[in-house]
Amino acid sequence: MELAAPVGLIDPHGEPIANSGYELPSVDALCEAYAAMVLARRLDEQADALVRQGRLAVYPSSRGQEACQVAAVEVLASGDWLFPTYRDTVAVILRGVDPVQALTLLRGTWHCGYDPHEHRVAPQATPLATQLPHAVGVALAARQRGESDVVLALCGDGATSEGDFHEALNFAAVLRAPVVFFVQNNEYAISVPLSRQTAAPSLAHKAIGYGMPGVRVDGNDVAALLAVLGAAVRRARDGGGPTLVEAHTYRIAPHTNADDAGRYRPEDEVRRWRERDPIARLESYLTSRGHLSEETAAATVERAEQAATRLREGLAVPVEPHPADLFAHVYATPTPQLREQEAMVIDELSREGVSP
Amino acid sequence: MTAMDREKITMAQALNRALHDALAADDSVVVFGEDVGTLGGVFRITDGLTATFGEDRCFDTPLAEAGIVGVAVGMAMNGLRPVVELQFDAFAYPAFEQIASHVAKMRNRTRGQVTLPLVIRIPYGGGIGGVEHHSDASEAYWAHTPGLHVVTPATVADAYGLLRAAIASPDPVIFLEPKRLYWSRDEVRLARPVPPIGTAVVRRDGKDATLIAYGPTVPVALQAAEVAAMEGRELQVVDLRSLVPFDDATVCAAVESTGRAVVVSEENGFAGVSAEIAARVSERCFHRLAAPVRRVTGLDIPYPPPHYESLHLPSVDRILDAVDGLQWEYS
């Protein structure tokens, strides 16, 4: 089976690519995406630093994948839903979730720190692919209720090997759910390369078996991502059913701060991907065409810096643990057994002189 | 027929009526699973629902249990009240991760911002001569998982009432339907008040010892009490109805009134719900007990082929033997 070249609109040198079959997004949309990518990278670097300072327990970086993080959010309307994974914290923040709330999971103060209904962002999924059937369910419920909302569900290349990936795509296709499945293929599932996940020519090819369109796109080309994901979202909203989009990108940082990527990939490979940097590419395109002045670029960096400062300051505020929280949300009404256990914990604490 | 009329129906019909009435009462209720549409379910529990309420409200899905439960999670996140059927106990296992990691945890991980009012119906247990993988008593897996309510009816009236309560619950409910009681028949008044989830009930009074049973073993325990009465021993029978939340108050009051207890359950006994019940009763009622709490359970073997299942399942004789062993000589 022939491997189609990924859709690209701007090449790694910042030059436009003709005849891709998709229209280049507007200058405004590209400028907005540029600012968002700069912010995304700064927040990602800040989060990494916060792990080293002991303010976060762990942080799975999306450095190098900023084009995917930004496009996934930019193509959605306010009523649409985003289903992120643990590596998509930046996308969660770009969707409008307060950064400190977004990092609650990785800080370890609770599992999910935001109200998923407020910005229509599902809790970040830590197990792989299990969020994909949830996304299908949300989409089907929206249709059942006569709403036109679309769901965009993120996963990585490793997650495509999970059974839930298969079941979710099959359900979505059979029931024509308004969902876009967006796979960020960053070449590695922790240490395991894509060649150990699949023998398919590409991940997008899997769509054929489900009877839905599958599109490969250059995952470091935000223009192409906006075009391809935007078309998939419109198709879903218009009742055309689901689409599988595979973005080919690369995780520049290790899996998390606890990982040693040198054990499984050569530095030379990382260097080659740095040369395909999504931000530099768009910056080159916009600058050479007079759409991005030095002043605007500097102001963008400054705004990102301010956001990083706010994040630092926010995470410096200690969170007081409330032991009663352990029991409050297991059920709508705690069981008699949970009330007994809560009383036991409160009693233990009070005997230690801690007021719960 | 008025609401006050009594009708003689089967447990399967009572469950069907509960689904019908819930679909009629609330537009957000949806029913789906394998074969639940045109066929009406392999046990006919969803019979006629698609015809009455349409494909949007009761529909067949691809054959994929994790997908069924996962999609139900998403629907419940977005305003619906899904009631899904997983066709047989052992065929629910592919959905285990969705249930244990997502259904059970969503409320807690989001501090109550996302709740999942959904019901997972599982035809469960043995005694119907089913071949391999069709007879597991799987309640311990679900009861062990915080965040789930686990309910199992033993009577026709409770089948209706508990299923209505489960569908109305703000929390996810694992609804275990004892397969061998599907065809049990009783004269019932369905319009009676629905029993709240989490309440056990004393089915038969007796002063000598307490049999604690649930779901498929309640009729067996009642038969044992019948036989014991002929032999001059009065056995009390408690029907738990709900494994989670567990009704310690009713169970302890019952056991303390007799001073002797036997837990009767068809699951494998080791590390099972029956072990938890025996431990709870021992901890809470120790000073009122005249004998150690006994358990009559399924054997610790994979569910046997149909030709052997009578050796595996708790029988009247095995229950009465256990009762005989409750240290009567000391009383």
HADDOCK unambig.tbl for C-alpha pairs under 7 A between the chains (distance, minus, plus):
assign (segid A and resid 111 and name CA) (segid B and resid 109 and name CA) 4.97 0.50 0.50
assign (segid A and resid 111 and name CA) (segid B and resid 110 and name CA) 6.95 0.50 0.50
assign (segid A and resid 112 and name CA) (segid B and resid 109 and name CA) 5.65 0.50 0.50
assign (segid A and resid 112 and name CA) (segid B and resid 110 and name CA) 5.28 0.50 0.50
assign (segid A and resid 113 and name CA) (segid B and resid 110 and name CA) 6.96 0.50 0.50
assign (segid A and resid 115 and name CA) (segid B and resid 110 and name CA) 6.98 0.50 0.50
assign (segid A and resid 115 and name CA) (segid B and resid 113 and name CA) 5.72 0.50 0.50
assign (segid A and resid 133 and name CA) (segid B and resid 67 and name CA) 5.82 0.50 0.50
assign (segid A and resid 133 and name CA) (segid B and resid 70 and name CA) 4.75 0.50 0.50
assign (segid A and resid 133 and name CA) (segid B and resid 71 and name CA) 4.87 0.50 0.50
assign (segid A and resid 134 and name CA) (segid B and resid 70 and name CA) 5.16 0.50 0.50
assign (segid A and resid 134 and name CA) (segid B and resid 71 and name CA) 5.02 0.50 0.50
assign (segid A and resid 134 and name CA) (segid B and resid 73 and name CA) 5.57 0.50 0.50
assign (segid A and resid 134 and name CA) (segid B and resid 74 and name CA) 3.91 0.50 0.50
assign (segid A and resid 135 and name CA) (segid B and resid 74 and name CA) 5.87 0.50 0.50
assign (segid A and resid 136 and name CA) (segid B and resid 71 and name CA) 5.88 0.50 0.50
assign (segid A and resid 136 and name CA) (segid B and resid 74 and name CA) 6.66 0.50 0.50
assign (segid A and resid 137 and name CA) (segid B and resid 71 and name CA) 4.05 0.50 0.50
assign (segid A and resid 137 and name CA) (segid B and resid 72 and name CA) 5.95 0.50 0.50
assign (segid A and resid 137 and name CA) (segid B and resid 73 and name CA) 6.64 0.50 0.50
assign (segid A and resid 137 and name CA) (segid B and resid 74 and name CA) 3.89 0.50 0.50
assign (segid A and resid 137 and name CA) (segid B and resid 75 and name CA) 4.42 0.50 0.50
assign (segid A and resid 138 and name CA) (segid B and resid 74 and name CA) 4.34 0.50 0.50
assign (segid A and resid 138 and name CA) (segid B and resid 75 and name CA) 4.89 0.50 0.50
assign (segid A and resid 138 and name CA) (segid B and resid 77 and name CA) 6.57 0.50 0.50
assign (segid A and resid 138 and name CA) (segid B and resid 78 and name CA) 5.42 0.50 0.50
assign (segid A and resid 140 and name CA) (segid B and resid 75 and name CA) 6.85 0.50 0.50
assign (segid A and resid 141 and name CA) (segid B and resid 75 and name CA) 5.06 0.50 0.50
assign (segid A and resid 141 and name CA) (segid B and resid 78 and name CA) 5.99 0.50 0.50
assign (segid A and resid 141 and name CA) (segid B and resid 80 and name CA) 6.54 0.50 0.50
assign (segid A and resid 142 and name CA) (segid B and resid 78 and name CA) 6.96 0.50 0.50
assign (segid A and resid 164 and name CA) (segid B and resid 66 and name CA) 6.85 0.50 0.50
assign (segid A and resid 164 and name CA) (segid B and resid 67 and name CA) 6.67 0.50 0.50
assign (segid A and resid 167 and name CA) (segid B and resid 64 and name CA) 6.49 0.50 0.50
assign (segid A and resid 167 and name CA) (segid B and resid 67 and name CA) 5.28 0.50 0.50
assign (segid A and resid 168 and name CA) (segid B and resid 67 and name CA) 6.09 0.50 0.50
assign (segid A and resid 171 and name CA) (segid B and resid 62 and name CA) 6.53 0.50 0.50
assign (segid A and resid 329 and name CA) (segid B and resid 107 and name CA) 5.98 0.50 0.50
assign (segid A and resid 329 and name CA) (segid B and resid 108 and name CA) 4.63 0.50 0.50
assign (segid A and resid 329 and name CA) (segid B and resid 111 and name CA) 5.61 0.50 0.50
assign (segid A and resid 329 and name CA) (segid B and resid 112 and name CA) 5.55 0.50 0.50
assign (segid A and resid 330 and name CA) (segid B and resid 107 and name CA) 6.41 0.50 0.50
assign (segid A and resid 330 and name CA) (segid B and resid 108 and name CA) 5.00 0.50 0.50
assign (segid A and resid 330 and name CA) (segid B and resid 146 and name CA) 6.98 0.50 0.50
assign (segid A and resid 330 and name CA) (segid B and resid 147 and name CA) 5.19 0.50 0.50
assign (segid A and resid 331 and name CA) (segid B and resid 147 and name CA) 5.97 0.50 0.50
assign (segid A and resid 331 and name CA) (segid B and resid 171 and name CA) 6.34 0.50 0.50
assign (segid A and resid 332 and name CA) (segid B and resid 170 and name CA) 6.55 0.50 0.50
assign (segid A and resid 332 and name CA) (segid B and resid 171 and name CA) 6.54 0.50 0.50
assign (segid A and resid 335 and name CA) (segid B and resid 245 and name CA) 5.76 0.50 0.50
